[in-house]
Amino acid sequence: MAVMKASEFVAKLKDVAQNYKTLYVMGCFGAPLTGGNVSRYCNNHAYNKQAARTKMIKAAANQNPPVFGFDCVCLIKGILWGWRGDASKTYGGASYAVNGVPDIGADTMITKCKGVSTNFSNVEVGEALWCSGHIGVYIGGGLAVECSPAFENDVQITAVKNMGTKSGYNARTWTKHGKLPYIEYDNAAPVQPDKPGTGAGAGGAIKAGSVVRVKQGAKTYTGGGLASFVYERDHVVSELNGDRAVITYGGVTVAAVRVSDLVLADGSGAGGTIKAGSVVRVKHFGTARWPNSSHGSQRSKNVHAAQTAMMAMLCPTEMVMPRRLLRHTSARAPGAAA
């Protein structure tokens, strides 16, 4: 039986990454680094006994609010075992090996997953992401939550490099992904187009990961112009929110557009399923427009491919910007895992 829904699981993981002080500690599933836990986790594993790691644990000890320790797979297990950030509890509120979730490592956990695949165009929110010796969770929008001594040495949000890099995020290439047996995966609700009977999404379920094209003449979600060549190539849907879809090309964000202005790259049209990761084209209704100049004028002109490429394929005012700035990067300790 599932322990929780994917949406709840992902919300908890993001909460840890964004709202708690954490440190990568091997074999730790959310214990606050206070009191007896400090000596416990300096000695529980050969990795933590390394001088550099012991120094880090001691430096994080007995702070207020406390620093919580996790490793990659113990982050997943800790959440599923009931971790809730309770500094008064030995393991932050988690109880060992409860809820039908066994104490297993990263390489074993991926073997328990269903629908394991190396195709990252169809990964769903809440799925496990795996590479040898390491595991994380996909949270949507081309991003993952992972706990690693690499990058920031804590629980962190990173870009899934298989789906493209993102400004402001460290990026990791994963090998496989799959559905954890302890999670109930949310079904995407059908998204209706603005007008009945129009648009690729009519009657179809739209998800992140679909390969799509943008209908000729379509605009950005807020009504801005698109470069002419955007209509001529395939894109991948990276984010989805109602009728708003963010499309990417080569891992670079191109624009936010309306789902009703997208068609599947295979040309299946109305009734097709558009999801994040899909390759799409934009409709053509006329020539692209430059954004308002500093003098307040707006001129309609044909956009040359070389010029628009330098504009990141989109009017600057319509670019989708990351919501998180890159935090300080901690150096990986000698012998640290991925």
N, C-alpha and C positions, 0 to 999 in steps of 0.2 A: 504493500500500500504506500502511496506517495506521502511524503512527510509534509510537503507544502507545494503551492503552485509556483510556476516559474517566475511570475511577476513578483511575488513576495520574496522568493529566494534572491532574485537580482536586486530588489530594493534593499534587502539586508546587507548584501555584499557591498553595494555602493555606499551605504551608510557607514560601514566599517572604514572603507577607503577614504571617505570624505570628512568624517566627523570624529574619528578616534585617532589617537596617537598609537602607532603600531611599530613593531620591529620584527624582522625575520629571525625566528628562533626555531631551530630544528626540533621537531617532536612536540611542539607547543600548540594547543588548540584553543587559544584565547585566554590563557592565564594572565592576570595582571602581574607585572614584574615588580612585586612588592614582597616584603617579609621573606618567608621561607622559600617562596617561588624563585627568588634570585639565585640562591645557591643550588636549588633543584635543577634549574635549567642551565646553569653553568657546568653541570656535571652529568646531565642525563644522556648525552650523546657525544661521540668523539668530535663531531663537527663543532659543537658548542664549546668544547674544551680547548679548541685552538685559541691561542693568546689574543688574537685580534677579535674573535667573536666574544670571548669572555669579557674583554674590555668593553665592547659595545653593550652587552647585557648589563654590566655593572653601571655603565654610564646612564642607562635608561632606568635604573632601579629607583623605586620609592619616590616617584614624581607625583605631583598632584595637579591635574588629574593623572592617573597612572598610564603607563605605556603597556599595551597588551601584546603578547607574543603569539605569532602564528608562523607556520610554514605553508607551503603551497597546498598540499592536500589536507592539512589540518585546518586550513581556513574553511574549506568546503565541509569537512566533517564537523567542525566546531559549530557552524551555523545550523547544520542539520541535527546536531546534538543539543541544541537549545541555547547557544551562546547569546547573551543579551547585554553585554557590556557592564555587568554588575561587578564593580571593583571589590565588593565585600565577599565575593565568592571565589574559591580557589581557582576555578576555571572560567571565571567571568559569567557564570550562570549555566554553563554547559555541563552535561553529565556524560560520562564515558560510555561510548558504544550503545546508545539508546536509539529508540525510534526505528529499529531494524536496519540501522546503518552500521556496518562493520568497521573495525579499525584496519584499514587497508591502505597501501601506498598508492602513489600516483599511477604507476605502471599497471597495477592491478585494477584500479578504479576504471580506467578506460576500457578494460576488457569486460566490465560489467555493464557498460553502456549499450544502448540499442541504436541501431541505424548508424553505426560508426562509418565515417566517410572521410575521404581526403579532398572532397569537392567543397570548397568554402563558399560557393554561391548559394547554398541552401541551408546554411547554419541558422538555427533558431535561437532566440533569446533564452538563456538559461542552460544551454548545452555546455558540456565540458569541452575544453580545448586542451589538447595534449601534445607534448613532444617528449622525447625520451627523458625520464626522470622528473618531469615537471607537468603541472596541470593548472588550469585556470578556468574561468567561466565567461562565456560570451554574454554581454549585457546590451547588445544592440548598437546600431550606429557605427559599426566597424570597430567597436571597443570591447575590451575585456577587463575583468578584475582578476588580479593575480597577486600572490605574495611571493616575493623573490628577493634574494640578496643583490641581484642585479638592479641597475637603474637607481631606485630610491631606497632599496633595502627595507621595504615594508609592504603593507597591503596598498596596492596602487592600481590606478586605471591606466591601461596601455592600449595602443592601437594594434589591431590584428593585421599584421603586415600582409597576410595572404589576401586581404581585402583592400589594401592600400595604406599608405602612411597618412598621419594627420598632424597638422601643425600644433605644437604644444604638447605632444604626447610621445613618449618613448614607444618603440614598435618592436614586436616580436613575431617571428614566423613560426607558426604551429604546424604539426604534422597531420593530426586527425582531430575530428570532433564527433561527439555523440551525445545521445540523450541519457542523462542519469536516471537510473531506475527509481530513485527516491523523489523525483520531481514530477508533478503533473504539468505538462506543457500546455500553455494557453493557445487556444485556437484564434487565429486572426479573424476579426469580424469583417464581413463584406463591406467594401467601400463603394458608395454609389457616386456616379458622375454628377456634375452640376445640372445637366439636362438629361431627361430620360432618353435612353436609347443611343447615347453618344459616349464616346470614350472607350478605351480598352478595358476599363474596370467595370463596365456595366455587368452587374450580376456576378462578378468574379471576386474571389478572395485575394486581397492585395497584401503581400508580405515583403519584408526586407529580404534582399538577396536576388531579386528578379533581374534578368537581363532585358532591357527595354530600349525603345526608341521614342523620341519625342515627335509629336505630330507637327507637320509643317505649319508655321505661323503661331504656334503656341508661345505664350509669354512666361516670364517667371511667375512665381506664386503671387508676388505683389504687383504684377503688371509690367515689369521691366522687359527690355528687349534681350534677345539671345543672339549670339553670333550665328551666321548663316550655316557654318559647318556643323553646328550642334545637331541640326536636323538630319544630317547625313551619316551619322555613326551610332554605334551601340553604346549604351551606358549601363551602369549598375546602380540599383536603388540601395542606398546605404541607410536611410532613415525613413520612417513612415509615421505620420500623425494625421489621422483623418484623411482628407483629400490632399494633404501636403506631403510631397515626396522629395527627398534630397537625392540627386543623381550625381554619380561620380564617373570619371573617365581616367583609366590608368592609375587609380588610387587617389586622384585629386578631385576635390569637390567642385562641381560645375555650377549647379544652381538648385534652388528649391522651386519645384513646379507643381502643377496640379496633377493628381493621379489620373484624372479624366483626360489629360493631354498626353498620356503615355500609351504605347502599344507594345506588345511583346516583340522582341527582336526577331522572332521567327515568323512575324506577320500574321499571327493568329487573330489579332484584332479583338472585337467585342467579345466579352465572355472569357477572355484569357486571364490568367493569374499573374499579377504583377507583385513582386515582392522585393524586399531590399536585396540588392545584389543583381537585380535584373538589368539587362542592357536595353536601353530605350532610345527613341528619337523624339524630337520636338516638332509639332506641326508648324507649317509655314503659312503665315498670313500676310507677309509683306517684308520689307527690308527692316533690318535691325536699326535701332536708334541708339545714338550715344547718350549717356546721361547728361543732365543739365550741366552746363559749363559754369565756371565761376562768374560769368557775366549774366547768367540767368537764361541764356538761349538754348534751344534744343533743335538740332538739325538732323533730318533723316538722311542717311547715307548707307551705301553698301559697305559691309565690313569685310575687309580683306583677311584671309586666314592668318597670315603672319602677324598682322596687327592685333587681331583678337586673341591669338595665342598668348601674346605678351600681356593681354588683359585678363589672363586666366580664364578665357573663353566666356566671360560674363561681364556685364556692366559692374564696376566696382561696388556700386550701391546695393547690388543684389547678391553679393557673395555671402555664403554661409560661413560664419566665423566660429571657431571653437569656443566653448564656454569655460575652458580651464587652461590656465597658464602652466607652462612647464615648471615643476617645482625643482628645488635643488637636487642634484643627482649625487647620491652617495657612492663612493667607490666600493667595488666588490671586494670582499675580504679574500685573502688567498685561499684557494681550494673551495670557494663557494659554488654552490649548485646554481643551475640556471634560474 
